């Protein structure tokens, strides 16, 4: 960990896990009432708000 602190790496990992698509089994189980993940984020369009951005 040269530049990233442990807390920042943990937050980035959490955001990475959040940004996955909704499982197909979940869509089928809810009869497609849940169709997309609301936390899905594209790395170009939506930037994350992290505490390290305040330093720049």
ABEGO torsion letter per residue (X at the ends): XAABBAAAAAAAAAAAAAABBBBAAAAAAAGGABABBAABBBAAABBBBBAAAAAX
